[in-house]
Amino acid sequence: MNRLLYLFKRLLLAVPVFLFGITMSFMVLYLGPIDPVLNILGQDATPEDIRQLKVALGLIYQDGSTVPLWSQYLKVLTDLLTFDFGQSWIIQRGTPVGDLILNRMPVTLWLGFWSVAVALVVGIPGGLYAGLRANTWRDYIASGGGIIWRAMPNFWLAVMVVGLLSAGGLLSFYPDLWISTDVIGTSDAVSNMFGSIHLFAGIPLLEAIWIPVPKWTNIATAIKWILPAALVLGSSSMGNEIRIGRTAVLESINSKYVETAKAKGVSGRRIVTKHVGRNALIPLLPIIMGEFYLLIGGSVLVEKVFSIRGLGNMFFRGVLGPDIPLVMALVFLFIIVQVTVNIAQDILYTFIDPRITLEDTER
């Protein structure tokens, strides 16, 4: 199947997923027990203040009649499809939601990058090592560690890590990390990791051209700042990669193509890198790509426990508000990420194993 045709087909299939996710989120937020108007104005608000705010938020008309739910739903859907996310109701009232998301995104991306890096660097080599040393004490340690890491819930492990750092007096090493605040803002260490050099300063039309310059001290601080949370967030994927990687290696080692390679005199290193390792990546691919889903769900709890001012923490506070424009915008972006990852996973299958076609990924 042509890749463009496949992409078009998958995008069409994603429409029901998008509508279901947006509809369910809309119903939960708009029909939920929490009144955002009272959360904004407080319990002592006058009826006139409440009426004016409801008119401003588009919940009622000027004459006091309620805007139909279907009309509010269509407006929300239209705004999302045109990337008009509106303004925040609760988190920072009057601030464009897009600005809030862009402000928090660097911290969440930084957390996500290092959680995936930790999981890949430890999980995949650990699984390969356990499979190549099957039924030895090294295998038992690696496999047992994978099971333990997989069994520990992220929120519990996050609390334990906070407790250990606190008991060891190490929290002072993470001054930005442990400040819980309602002010929108990212860590200085993350937002200032790069400076800039203007190549054509003073030259009209070209003076806006610049190149990024890393600030290594800030980068090192940002890594130290995020590493405990990244270890917690990547722990579940790390355990899965060790277990599934070990199983995949054992299946590959006992396959006929490996026996044929040995009979031809191929070196053990080449067998591992070209045959065993590559084929072991096939069952690991869903786990690796699934880490993006873990970042979406796991970052909410991890960022809350570690008081990290990222998208997950903001989403948690937005749901409690409820800050409906903010939550709907984040749900919309999460769905886009999910659809993109699913399509990328199917296409990557065809590159890793040429025997797999795009038609096979749909079965």
N, C-alpha and C positions, 0 to 999 in steps of 0.2 A: 504494500500500500504506500502511495506517495505520502511523504511526511507532512506536506501542507494539507492534504486531504484529511489525514489522520488528526492533525491539529485542529482543523475546522470541526471535525466530528466530535472530538473531545470537548471543545468549547461549547458546542450545542448541548452535550450531555451535562455540562456543568451548570447550565441555566437552572434546572430543577433544584440542584444543590444550593445554588445561590438564593433562589426564591424561598426555599424551605428555611435556610439559616436566618435570612433577614426577617421572614414572617414570624418565626418562633421568637426571635429576640424582640421584635416589635411588640408582640402580644404579651410577653413576660414583663416588659418594661412599662407599657402603657396600661396594662390591666393589673399590675402588681399592687401590693398594699401600701407602698411608700408614695407619699405625695411630694413631688419635687418642689412645688410651690411653697409648701409649709417649711420644707428644709431650707429654702432660700430666704424666706421672710421671717421664719420663726413662729412660734405658737402665739405670740402677741400681735400678730399682724391684723390690721383692720380689714373688714370685708371689701372696702374700696381698693386697698392695696392689693389684695388677692385677685380681685377682678381685673385690675389693670395689668398685673403680671401675667395672668392667664391669657389675656388678649395679646400681650407682647410675645408670649411663647407659642401662640397659635392654637391654644387649647379651646378657646371660646371666641365667639364673634363679639362685636362691639355692643350688640343688644343684649348680651348675656347668654345667648343660646349656645349649646355645646357644638363644637365642630365634629361632624360625624367621624367615627373611627376610620372608616374606609378612606375618607378624604385625607386624614392625617397620614394614613399608611401610604397612599399614592404620592403625597408630597415628600415623605421620607425616602421612598423608593426612587423618585425622580431626582432628588437632591444627591443621593448616593451615586446614581448612575452618571451624573454630570460632575461628580467629585466636588459638589458644593456641600461641605460638611457642616456649615453653619457655625454658630458660636456656642461656647461652653455655658451650661446652665449653672453648674455647681462648682467644679474644680477651680476654675478661674473665670468667673462670670464675665461675659462680654468678649473674651479672648477667642479668636478664630481657632476652631478645633484643629485645623491643619497645622497651625503654628505650634500648638501644644504637642501634637504627635511628632513633628519634626524636632522639637526641642528634647523630647524624651527618647527618641529613637536611637541616638548614638550609644547611650548607656546599655540599652537592651541588645543592640547589635554586638557591642563589645562583650557583654555577658554571653550571648549566644555563640560568638566565635570561639571563645575560650572553652566553653562547655563542650562544644563539638570537638575542638582540638584535643582536649583532655581525653574524651571518650575514644577518639580514633587512635591517638598515640598509645594509649594503654590497652584498649579493648582488642583491636585487630592484632597487634603483635602478641598479646597475651593468648588469644585464641589459637593463632598459628603455632605458637610455642607449645601450648598444651596438647594440640593435636599431633605435633611431631614428636612429643615425648609422652605419648599415651601410656597410661597405666604405670606411671612412675610417680615418685613423691613430688616432682615438679609439676606434673599434670594435676595432681590432687590439690596442690596449693593454688594453682591458677584457676582451676575449675571451681574449687570451693570459694575462692575470692569472688569469682563471677556470680555465683549463686547468692552470696551474702550481699554484694552490691546491688544485685537485681531485687532482692527481697526488701531492702530498706526503702520505705516511702520517702519521697523528697522532703516533705514538710517535717517529718520526724528527724531525718538526718540534718536538715538545716538547723533545727533547734539544738541538736546535739553539738553541731560544730560551733554554734554561737556560745553554748555553755562551756565547751572546752577552751575556746579562745578567751572567754571571760575568766574562767578559773585559772588559766595560765597567764593572765595579765597582758594578753597580746592585743586587746582591743585598741590600745593606744597607737598601734601601728596602722590602724585603719580609720583615721579621724573623719574622712569624708563619708565613709561607708556607714557609720553608726549614728549619723545625725538624722533622726526622723523629723521631717518637716513637711508642712503643707504647701510650701512655696515651690512653684514650678521652677525647675532648674536642674542642670546636669552637673556631674562632678567636674571640678576644674581640671582634674588630671585627665579625664576622658576628652573633654571639649577642647583642651589646649595641647593635644599631642603633636600637632603640626603647626609650624609657622609658615611663612610665605616669603618668597623672594620675587620681586617684580623685575623682570628681565629688561624691560624697556621703559624704566621710570623717566618721566619727563618728555617722552615721545608721544605726540598726539595719536590717538586711535590704537596705539600698541601698549600704552601704559597699564591697561587693565590685565594684560597677560602675566600670569605668575605661575610659579611651580611650588608644590608643597615641600617643606623642609621638616624632617622629623626632629622633635625635641625628645632626645633619648631619656632624659631624666623624668619627664612627664610620662613617657611611655612605660618606663619601669615602674613608676608609681601607680599607673593605671592597671598594670598587670597584677601588682601586689594587692591593689584595691579590690579587684574582681575575682581573684583566684579562689578564695573559699567558696563563694557562691557558685562559681563555674564548676568546681569539683562536685558540689551537691547536685547541680542541675544535670551534669553529664553522667552521674553515677549509674542511673538506670540503664542508659544505652551502653555504657561500658560493660556492665554485667551481661547484657544480651549479646554483645559482640563477642565476648569471650566464650560464652556457651555455644552459640551458633557457629562461630568460627572454628571451634574445636571439632564440632560434628562435621562441618563441611570439609575440613582437612582430612579427617579419617575416611570420609567417603571418597575423596579424591585419591588418597594414597592407595586404596584398595581397588581402584579402577583399572581397567585393562590398558588404557592409554599410558598410565604411569608405568605399568609392567613392561609395555612395549618400549618406552623410553629407556628404562633400565637395561633391557636386553640390547638396545642399540649402543649402550655405553655412555649415555648422556650423564653428565655429572649430577651429583645430588643437589648442588646449589642451583643448577639450571632447572632441574625438575621442580624444585620448590618454587622458584621465582616465576617460571614460565607456565607451568602446568598446574601445580597444586594451588599456589597462591591466587592465580587468576580465576580459576574455577571456584575457589572458596569465596570470592567476592560476590558471586551471583546470589546466594542466599543472604549475604550480608547487606546487599543493596537496599532492600526494604527497611532494614534496621537503621542504616545510615541516613536514608532519606526521611525516615520516621522521626529522626531527631529534630527536624523542623517543627513537627507537631508537638514534640515534647517542649520545645522552646516556647510555644504559644501557651500551652496549658501549665507547664511547670514553672515558667517565669513568673506567673501571677503569685504563686505561693512563695517561691524562693525570694523574689524581690520584696514581698511583704515582710517575711521573717528577717531578712537582712537589711530592711529599710533602704533598699535601693530605689532611687527615683527614676524608674524606667517605665516602659509601656505597661508591663504587667501590674505594677503597683498602681498606676493611674487607672487601669481598667478595673481593678478591685474597688477603688474608691468611687469610680464612676458608677458602678453597679449599685453601690450602697446609696448613692445620691437620691434618686438616680439621675445622672447626667446623661440624658437620653441622646443628644447629638453626638457626644463623645463616644459613648458605648456603641452606638450604631455604626459610627465610622470605623472603630477598631474591629468590630465583627466583620464589616465589609472587607477590610484589609486582610483579616485572618482567612476569610474564605478565598480571597484571591491567592494568598500564599499556598493554601491547601491545594487548590486546583493546579497551580503552577508546579508544585512539587510532584503531584501525581503524574502529570504529563512528562516532566523531566525524568522521572523514574522509569517510565515505560520506554522512553527514547534511549536512556542510558543502558537498559537491558540489551538493546540491539547492538550497541558498540562493544560491550563486554563480551557477549556471546553472539557471534554472527549467525548461529543456528536459530536464534530467536528472532521472529519477525514481529512487526507491530500488530499483526492479527493475533499472534499468540498472547500478547499482553492483554488483549481484551477478553480472553476466555476466563 
